[in-house]
Amino acid sequence: MSGAVDRRALLGGGLGLGLAAGLGAAVGAGRPAGAGTAGGALRIGYLPITDASPLLVAHRRGLYDRFGVRVAQPVRFRSWAELAQAFVARKVDVVHLLAPFAVQLRYGLGAPVRMLAWNHTNGSSITLANDIADLGGLAGRTFAIPYWWSIHNILAQRLFRAGGLRPVLRRSPTRSKGEVRLVVMSPSDMLPAMSNGVISGYVVADPFNAMAEVRGVGRIHRFLGDLWRDHACCVVVVNQATIDAGPDRVQRFTNALAAAQLDISANRPAAAAALAGGYLPQPRPAIAKALGYRREDYERTGAIRRRDWEGQRIGFSPFPFPSYTSTLVEAMGGTLVDVDTRFLDGLDPARVHGDLVDDSFVRRAIETSGSPSAFGLPASLTRVEEVNVS
């Protein structure tokens, strides 16, 4: 492991504080010179993970053109911090963002963030190094998360506590007390860090979990979709000004996004090939594995315990359920983080959805694509959240 990655891991606790300062400055700076206008091409920012698949496949397959919206070549970022800073500074117009991170941007920093749709469901796992026999083996070790406000951190901490482990920050963990040190790390740094012993496991989106297995350096311990059924990890967000400047353009963009989600679900091998064609830098076998995990393989290992949830399968349905938003905000309040949490004080989980989410575009996109059933969604577009970390 290079010293650079090691320092990033050990200083993970300070990343959130620096990010908050940088984002706060970006919010205060307003719209930068050269930012897109209503008539210009939309600029997409993304991390090289399978969570970004709909945004990228829509570009690869020419769906944006088909629906009459100009979109520039998507821009790849290395970390959630970099992506969020570029979005808030209006250097990109549309991004897929960790759902809890979108809540932080809206209420913690006052950024005019609006969630248009879910980009995907599930698609993340807890991966352990080969020398860790079970979750208890993380006691006294260091474990990486992609960002403090992420579904990854929320669910990993719940699973840890259910198993008798205690998450700690900014200090060496004590094995006898069952402590696990959490650090923030860019997804692309996690696999090499685990390979070199800097961390003993991580929780992140694919294909980094698949890559650990393909390379034989780790194994998937539990799919997050087996803990929270069909949860949203990444959501599609835009600035309110982007909507105000061109609602018709936003609608056509959302139509293309929904069409891409159906396209991926209909042919996952083809989607893997499209993503490996320059959008994602990981090997095609790892991308294909991540899009097509076989449930039976992971039932045997215990990574899947709820057969009917299909938690190993990344899903592509765009509708943002209000029940998820409120449950997510409640869960954020009980999660240990190394960033400011004061924005959660007095925040009513039941009211966040109506303020943060504009689902009018995705509702029309679902109608354009056929019906909710085309995405495996209930006709009522309502559901009850199912969360179980046992």
C-alpha positions in Angstrom: 0.0 0.0 0.0 1.3 3.4 -0.9 1.8 6.0 1.8 -0.8 8.2 0.1 -3.6 5.7 0.4 -2.6 4.9 4.0 -2.7 8.6 5.0 -6.1 9.0 3.4 -7.4 6.0 5.4 -5.9 7.3 8.7 -7.2 10.8 8.2 -10.7 9.7 7.1 -12.3 11.3 10.1 -11.1 14.8 9.0 -12.4 14.4 5.4 -15.9 15.3 6.3 -14.9 18.5 8.0 -12.8 19.7 5.1 -15.6 18.7 2.7 -18.1 20.7 4.6 -15.9 23.8 4.4 -15.3 23.3 0.7 -19.0 22.7 -0.1 -20.0 25.7 2.1 -17.8 27.9 0.1 -19.2 26.5 -3.2 -22.7 27.1 -2.1 -21.9 30.7 -1.2 -20.1 31.4 -4.4 -23.2 31.0 -6.5 -23.3 30.0 -10.2 -19.8 29.9 -11.8 -18.9 31.4 -15.1 -19.4 29.0 -18.0 -22.0 26.9 -16.2 -24.7 25.3 -18.5 -27.7 27.2 -19.6 -31.2 26.0 -20.5 -30.1 25.5 -24.1 -26.7 23.9 -23.4 -25.8 20.3 -23.0 -26.4 18.8 -19.6 -23.2 17.7 -17.8 -23.3 14.5 -15.9 -20.9 13.7 -13.1 -20.4 10.2 -11.8 -18.3 7.8 -9.8 -17.0 4.7 -11.7 -19.3 2.2 -9.9 -22.3 0.2 -11.2 -24.6 2.6 -9.3 -24.1 5.0 -12.2 -25.2 2.5 -14.8 -28.5 4.1 -15.9 -26.8 7.5 -16.5 -24.0 5.9 -18.5 -26.0 3.3 -20.5 -28.4 6.1 -21.6 -25.4 7.9 -23.0 -23.8 4.9 -24.5 -27.1 3.8 -26.2 -28.0 7.2 -27.5 -31.1 7.4 -25.4 -30.6 11.0 -24.5 -30.5 11.9 -28.2 -33.6 9.7 -28.8 -35.6 11.7 -26.2 -34.3 15.0 -27.6 -32.0 16.2 -24.8 -28.4 17.2 -25.3 -25.9 15.6 -22.8 -22.2 16.0 -22.8 -19.7 13.2 -22.3 -20.2 12.1 -18.6 -17.3 13.2 -16.4 -15.8 10.7 -14.0 -14.8 11.6 -10.4 -12.8 9.6 -7.9 -14.6 10.2 -4.7 -18.0 11.3 -3.3 -16.3 14.4 -1.9 -15.0 15.5 -5.4 -18.3 14.7 -7.0 -20.4 16.7 -4.5 -18.0 19.7 -4.7 -18.3 19.8 -8.5 -22.1 19.5 -8.3 -22.5 22.3 -5.7 -20.1 24.5 -7.6 -22.3 23.9 -10.7 -19.5 22.4 -12.7 -21.8 19.5 -13.5 -25.6 19.6 -13.7 -26.7 16.0 -12.9 -25.1 13.5 -10.6 -25.9 10.3 -8.9 -25.4 10.9 -5.2 -25.6 8.9 -2.0 -29.2 9.3 -0.7 -28.2 10.4 2.8 -25.5 12.8 1.3 -28.3 14.5 -0.6 -30.1 15.1 2.7 -26.9 16.6 4.1 -26.4 18.9 1.2 -30.0 20.2 1.4 -30.3 20.7 5.1 -26.7 20.8 6.4 -25.3 23.2 3.7 -28.5 24.8 2.3 -27.7 23.7 -1.3 -30.8 23.8 -3.5 -30.7 20.1 -4.2 -33.7 18.3 -5.7 -33.9 14.6 -6.1 -35.5 13.6 -9.4 -35.5 9.8 -9.1 -33.8 6.7 -7.8 -30.9 5.7 -9.9 -30.9 2.1 -8.7 -31.7 -0.2 -5.7 -29.3 -2.5 -3.8 -25.9 -2.9 -5.4 -23.7 -2.8 -2.3 -22.0 -5.3 0.0 -19.8 -5.7 3.0 -16.6 -7.4 1.9 -14.1 -8.9 4.3 -10.4 -9.8 3.8 -9.6 -13.4 3.5 -8.0 -13.6 6.9 -11.3 -12.5 8.6 -13.4 -15.6 9.3 -16.6 -13.7 10.3 -17.8 -10.3 11.3 -16.5 -10.7 14.8 -13.0 -10.9 13.3 -13.2 -7.2 12.7 -12.8 -6.5 16.4 -9.6 -4.4 16.8 -9.4 -3.8 13.1 -10.1 -0.9 10.6 -13.0 -0.9 8.3 -13.6 1.5 5.3 -16.8 3.2 4.3 -17.3 5.5 1.2 -18.7 8.5 3.1 -20.2 9.2 6.5 -23.6 10.0 5.2 -24.1 6.8 3.1 -26.5 3.9 3.4 -23.3 1.9 3.6 -22.3 3.5 6.9 -25.9 3.3 8.3 -26.4 -0.4 7.6 -22.8 -1.5 8.4 -23.1 0.1 11.8 -26.5 -1.5 12.5 -25.1 -4.9 11.5 -22.0 -4.4 13.7 -24.0 -3.5 16.8 -26.4 -6.4 16.2 -23.3 -8.6 16.2 -21.8 -7.1 19.4 -19.3 -4.8 17.7 -18.8 -1.2 18.5 -17.9 1.4 15.8 -15.3 4.0 16.9 -13.6 7.0 15.2 -10.2 8.6 15.2 -8.5 6.2 17.5 -7.1 2.7 17.6 -9.8 0.1 18.2 -9.6 -2.3 21.2 -10.2 -5.9 20.3 -11.3 -7.0 23.7 -14.1 -4.4 23.6 -15.2 -5.4 20.2 -14.3 -2.1 18.7 -14.0 -1.5 14.9 -12.5 1.7 13.6 -14.3 3.4 10.7 -12.5 5.4 8.1 -13.7 7.2 5.0 -12.0 6.0 1.8 -12.6 6.5 -1.9 -14.1 3.4 -3.4 -11.2 2.9 -5.8 -8.8 2.9 -2.9 -10.6 0.2 -0.9 -9.5 -2.9 -2.7 -5.7 -2.1 -2.7 -6.0 -0.9 0.9 -7.5 -4.3 1.9 -5.0 -6.2 -0.2 -2.1 -4.5 1.6 -3.5 -4.9 5.1 -4.4 -1.2 5.8 -8.0 -2.2 6.3 -9.6 -5.5 7.0 -12.9 -5.0 5.2 -15.1 -2.4 3.5 -18.7 -1.7 2.6 -19.2 -0.1 -0.8 -21.0 -0.3 -4.1 -20.0 -2.7 -6.9 -18.0 -3.7 -8.8 -15.4 -3.4 -6.0 -17.0 -6.3 -4.0 -17.1 -8.4 -7.2 -13.5 -7.4 -7.9 -12.3 -8.7 -4.5 -13.8 -12.1 -5.3 -12.5 -12.2 -8.9 -9.0 -11.4 -7.7 -9.2 -13.7 -4.7 -8.3 -11.2 -2.1 -11.6 -11.0 -0.2 -15.2 -12.3 -0.1 -18.7 -10.8 0.2 -19.9 -11.2 3.7 -23.4 -9.7 3.3 -25.3 -7.9 0.6 -26.9 -4.7 1.9 -30.1 -5.6 0.0 -30.4 -8.5 2.4 -30.6 -6.0 5.3 -32.9 -3.3 3.7 -35.1 -4.6 1.0 -34.7 -2.8 -2.3 -33.2 0.3 -0.7 -32.0 3.3 -2.7 -28.2 3.7 -2.5 -27.7 6.4 -5.1 -30.3 8.9 -6.3 -30.3 11.3 -9.3 -30.1 14.9 -8.2 -30.1 18.3 -9.9 -30.0 21.9 -8.8 -33.3 23.6 -8.5 -32.1 26.2 -11.0 -31.7 23.4 -13.6 -35.4 22.6 -13.2 -36.5 26.2 -13.3 -34.4 26.9 -16.4 -35.8 24.0 -18.4 -38.4 21.7 -17.0 -39.1 20.2 -20.4 -35.5 19.3 -20.8 -35.4 17.8 -17.3 -38.5 15.7 -18.2 -36.9 14.4 -21.4 -33.7 13.6 -19.4 -35.8 11.7 -16.9 -37.6 9.8 -19.7 -34.2 8.7 -21.1 -33.0 7.6 -17.6 -36.1 5.5 -17.1 -35.7 3.9 -20.5 -32.1 3.1 -19.7 -33.2 1.3 -16.5 -35.5 -0.9 -18.5 -32.8 -1.5 -21.0 -30.3 -2.7 -18.4 -32.9 -5.0 -16.7 -33.7 -6.5 -20.0 -30.1 -7.4 -20.9 -27.6 -7.2 -18.1 -24.7 -8.8 -20.1 -25.1 -6.2 -22.8 -25.2 -3.5 -20.2 -21.9 -4.8 -18.7 -20.3 -4.6 -22.1 -21.6 -1.1 -22.6 -20.2 0.0 -19.2 -16.8 -1.6 -19.8 -16.5 0.4 -23.0 -14.8 3.3 -21.4 -17.2 4.4 -18.7 -16.0 2.1 -16.0 -12.3 1.3 -15.7 -12.8 -2.1 -14.0 -12.4 -5.4 -15.9 -15.5 -6.5 -17.7 -15.7 -9.9 -15.8 -16.1 -8.0 -12.5 -18.7 -5.6 -14.0 -20.7 -8.6 -15.4 -20.4 -10.4 -12.1 -21.7 -7.4 -10.2 -24.7 -7.1 -12.5 -25.5 -10.8 -12.4 -24.8 -12.3 -9.0 -26.3 -15.8 -8.7 -28.4 -16.0 -5.5 -27.7 -19.7 -4.9 -24.0 -19.0 -4.7 -24.5 -16.6 -1.8 -27.2 -18.5 0.0 -24.6 -21.1 0.7 -22.2 -18.6 2.3 -24.8 -16.7 4.3 -24.4 -13.5 2.4 -28.1 -14.0 1.4 -30.5 -15.0 4.2 -33.8 -13.7 2.8 -34.3 -15.6 -0.4 -37.4 -13.6 -1.6 -35.7 -10.3 -1.1 -33.1 -11.0 -3.9 -30.8 -8.7 -2.0 -27.8 -9.7 -4.2 -29.4 -8.2 -7.3 -28.8 -4.6 -8.2 -32.2 -3.2 -9.3 -33.2 -0.4 -11.7 -36.5 1.2 -10.8 -36.7 5.0 -10.6 -39.5 5.8 -8.2 -38.5 7.4 -4.9 -40.8 6.1 -2.2 -41.7 8.6 0.5 -41.6 5.8 3.1 -37.9 5.3 2.2 -37.0 8.9 2.6 -38.6 9.2 6.1 -37.1 5.9 7.3 -33.7 7.0 6.0 -33.7 10.3 7.8 -34.7 8.5 11.0 -31.8 6.1 10.5 -29.3 8.9 10.0 -30.1 10.2 13.5 -28.8 7.0 15.0 -25.6 6.7 13.0 -22.1 7.6 14.2 -20.4 10.1 11.9 -17.4 12.4 12.1 -19.2 15.4 10.6 -21.6 18.0 11.8 -25.0 16.5 12.6 -26.8 19.6 13.9 -28.9 19.8 10.7 -30.8 16.8 11.9 -32.0 18.5 15.0 -35.7 19.3 14.6 -35.8 17.8 11.1 -39.1 16.1 10.6 -38.5 12.9 8.7 -42.0 12.9 7.4 -41.6 16.3 5.8 -38.2 15.8 4.1 -39.5 13.9 1.1 -41.9 16.7 0.0 -39.2 19.3 0.3 -36.2 17.3 -1.1 -37.9 15.2 -3.8 -39.6 16.4 -7.0 -41.2 13.2 -8.3 -43.4 14.8 -10.9 -40.8 14.1 -13.7 -40.3 10.4 -12.8 -44.1 9.8 -12.5 -44.5 11.0 -16.1 -41.4 9.0 -17.2 -42.9 5.8 -15.7 -46.1 6.5 -17.7 -44.1 7.1 -20.8 -42.3 3.8 -20.3 -45.6 1.9 -19.9 -46.6 1.5 -16.3 -45.2 0.9 -12.8 -45.3 -2.8 -13.4 -42.7 -2.4 -16.2 -40.2 -1.6 -13.4 -41.6 -4.1 -11.0 -43.3 -1.3 -9.0 -46.7 -1.5 -7.3 -49.5 0.3 -9.1 -50.1 2.5 -6.0 -46.4 3.6 -5.9 -46.4 3.1 -2.2 -44.7 0.5 0.0 -43.8 -0.4 3.6 -40.1 -0.4 4.3 -38.5 -3.8 5.3 -35.3 -3.5 7.3 -33.8 -6.4 9.2 -30.1 -6.6 10.2 -30.3 -10.1 11.8 
